[in-house]
């Protein structure tokens, strides 16, 4: 039987292929169609491959039975729906992660179909480039109000980008040094990216440094910091000062 990590990678990759094909058809309501297509595919495949597991998906009604389950797949069938629907944008992703009771996220994959990349927790990779000025990624539609103050405090360049998965994987690949978000996210936005990032040796937490917890009754995680381990203290301190004065 395929391991959980390999299953996550396979499903994220295949869902991404379906989304790329749909994108090429030039249909109206592309984002809505993509969300539904990928969600239906992932739910069907997970039900076949892991019939005893629960699922928490952005695109499905929440089933409270997940709260008593020992294994819960947390999926975002199309992270960056807005970017997916915009011609030429590659900053969208498919997230597939497994949460296990008392263990947290144990398997994760993030596919970036437009880049032809799938990052998986069982094959971690992380680059640590030397840069004169670090790159700090934020949402291009709703960056934290104090993001500029944090960037100035640590001497970083502020870089906007779509999709939580795209930003997190850019840090994993060493194309950026940190990803900072505040102002609203849900568990499916970060579960798979965090699983991959932690496996790659990066730091991941809430912006106050507290742990990221998953499969909670209300699956809301409003903020996130993913960064190279050496930047952890510097960025958390800068956030505390900037956010405290906001």
ZAMARGU-4260 file (C-alpha; in steps of 0.2 Angstrom, whole numbers, plus 5000, padded with zeros to 4 digits):
<rodrens>
0) 5000/5000/5000 | 5006/5017/4996 | 5012/5027/5011 | 5002/5042/5017 | 5015/5054/5010
5) 5016/5046/4993 | 4997/5046/4993 | 4997/5064/4997 | 5009/5068/4983 | 5000/5057/4970
10) 4983/5065/4974 | 4990/5083/4974 | 4999/5080/4957 | 4984/5072/4949 | 4972/5085/4955
15) 4984/5098/4948 | 4984/5090/4931 | 4965/5091/4931 | 4966/5109/4935 | 4979/5113/4922
20) 4968/5104/4909 | 4952/5114/4914 | 4962/5130/4914 | 4966/5127/4896 | 4948/5126/4891
25) 4945/5145/4894 | 4928/5142/4902 | 4919/5155/4912 | 4918/5154/4932 | 4935/5146/4931
30) 4939/5147/4949 | 4923/5140/4955 | 4924/5126/4942 | 4942/5122/4948 | 4937/5122/4966
35) 4923/5109/4963 | 4933/5098/4951 | 4948/5096/4962 | 4937/5094/4978 | 4927/5080/4970
40) 4942/5071/4964 | 4951/5072/4980 | 4936/5066/4990 | 4933/5052/4979 | 4951/5046/4979
45) 4953/5048/4998 | 4937/5038/5001 | 4944/5024/4990 | 4962/5024/4996 | 4958/5028/5015
50) 4940/5024/5018 | 4941/5024/5037 | 4949/5042/5038 | 4939/5058/5040 | 4942/5074/5028
55) 4942/5092/5032 | 4940/5102/5015 | 4938/5120/5011 | 4926/5116/4998 | 4915/5104/5008
60) 4903/5106/5023 | 4912/5102/5039 | 4908/5085/5046 | 4909/5086/5066 | 4914/5067/5066
65) 4932/5072/5061 | 4934/5079/5079 | 4933/5061/5086 | 4943/5053/5072 | 4961/5048/5074
70) 4966/5052/5056 | 4960/5067/5046 | 4965/5073/5029 | 4965/5092/5028 | 4964/5098/5010
75) 4963/5114/5000 | 4958/5108/4983 | 4963/5124/4975 | 4973/5136/4985 | 4974/5153/4976
80) 4957/5152/4967 | 4959/5170/4962 | 4976/5168/4955 | 4971/5152/4946 | 4958/5161/4936
85) 4970/5175/4931 | 4979/5171/4914 | 4998/5169/4916 | 4998/5167/4935 | 5008/5152/4942
90) 5006/5156/4961 | 4992/5144/4965 | 4993/5126/4973 | 4984/5110/4978 | 4986/5105/4997
95) 4984/5088/5004 | 4989/5084/5022 | 4986/5071/5035 | 4983/5075/5053 | 4985/5061/5066
100) 4979/5062/5084 | 4993/5066/5096 | 5005/5067/5082 | 4999/5082/5072 | 5003/5084/5053
105) 5012/5067/5048 | 5011/5068/5029 | 5009/5083/5017 | 5011/5087/4999 | 5009/5104/4990
110) 5008/5104/4971 | 5011/5119/4961 | 5005/5113/4944 | 5009/5128/4934 | 5027/5126/4939
115) 5027/5107/4937 | 5032/5105/4955 | 5026/5094/4969 | 5034/5096/4987 | 5032/5082/4999
120) 5036/5079/5017 | 5045/5063/5015 | 5057/5070/5003 | 5062/5087/5011 | 5072/5099/5001
125) 5078/5116/5007 | 5090/5129/5000 | 5099/5142/5010 | 5105/5155/4998 | 5116/5170/5003
130) 5107/5186/5000 | 5112/5204/5004 | 5094/5208/5008 | 5082/5195/5014 | 5065/5192/5005
135) 5049/5192/5015 | 5034/5186/5006 | 5016/5192/5010 | 4999/5191/5002 | 4997/5202/4987
140) 4979/5205/4991 | 4979/5207/5010 | 4996/5209/5018 | 4998/5212/5037 | 4996/5231/5041
145) 5012/5230/5050 | 5022/5220/5037 | 5031/5235/5031 | 5037/5239/5048 | 5043/5221/5050
150) 5053/5221/5034 | 5061/5238/5038 | 5066/5232/5055 | 5075/5216/5048 | 5081/5224/5032
155) 5071/5214/5021 | 5063/5217/5004 | 5044/5215/5005 | 5038/5203/4991 | 5019/5201/4987
160) 5013/5184/4980 | 4997/5174/4979 | 4992/5157/4987 | 4998/5152/5004 | 5006/5136/4997
165) 5015/5146/4983 | 5023/5157/4996 | 5027/5143/5008 | 5035/5133/4994 | 5045/5148/4989
170) 5053/5148/5006 | 5056/5129/5005 | 5065/5131/4989 | 5076/5145/4995 | 5068/5159/4984
175) 5063/5169/4999 | 5068/5169/5017 | 5051/5170/5026 | 5032/5170/5023 | 5022/5181/5035
180) 5003/5181/5036 | 4990/5189/5048 | 4972/5194/5046 | 4963/5177/5042 | 4967/5159/5037
185) 4960/5142/5040 | 4968/5125/5043 | 4967/5120/5025 | 4977/5135/5020 | 4992/5130/5030
190) 4992/5112/5035 | 5001/5105/5020 | 5013/5119/5018 | 5017/5118/5036 | 5020/5099/5035
195) 5032/5101/5020 | 5041/5116/5028 | 5044/5108/5045 | 5050/5092/5036 | 5063/5104/5026
200) 5069/5110/5043 | 5061/5127/5042 | 5052/5136/5057 | 5033/5137/5057 | 5022/5144/5070
205) 5009/5158/5074 | 5016/5175/5073 | 5017/5176/5092 | 5028/5160/5091 | 5014/5148/5098
210) 5011/5131/5090 | 5000/5129/5075 | 4986/5117/5080 | 4975/5107/5068 | 4958/5098/5068
215) 4951/5110/5080 | 4932/5112/5082 | 4933/5129/5073 | 4947/5127/5060 | 4952/5145/5060
220) 4971/5149/5061 | 4972/5168/5058 | 4991/5170/5056 | 5007/5161/5051 | 5025/5163/5050
225) 5036/5151/5040 | 5055/5155/5039 | 5072/5149/5039 | 5076/5143/5056 | 5090/5156/5059
230) 5077/5170/5056 | 5065/5164/5069 | 5069/5175/5084 | 5073/5190/5073 | 5056/5189/5065
235) 5046/5185/5080 | 5054/5200/5089 | 5051/5211/5075 | 5032/5206/5073 | 5030/5208/5092
240) 5036/5226/5091 | 5027/5230/5075 | 5010/5222/5078 | 5010/5229/5096 | 5012/5246/5090
245) 4999/5244/5076
</rodrens>
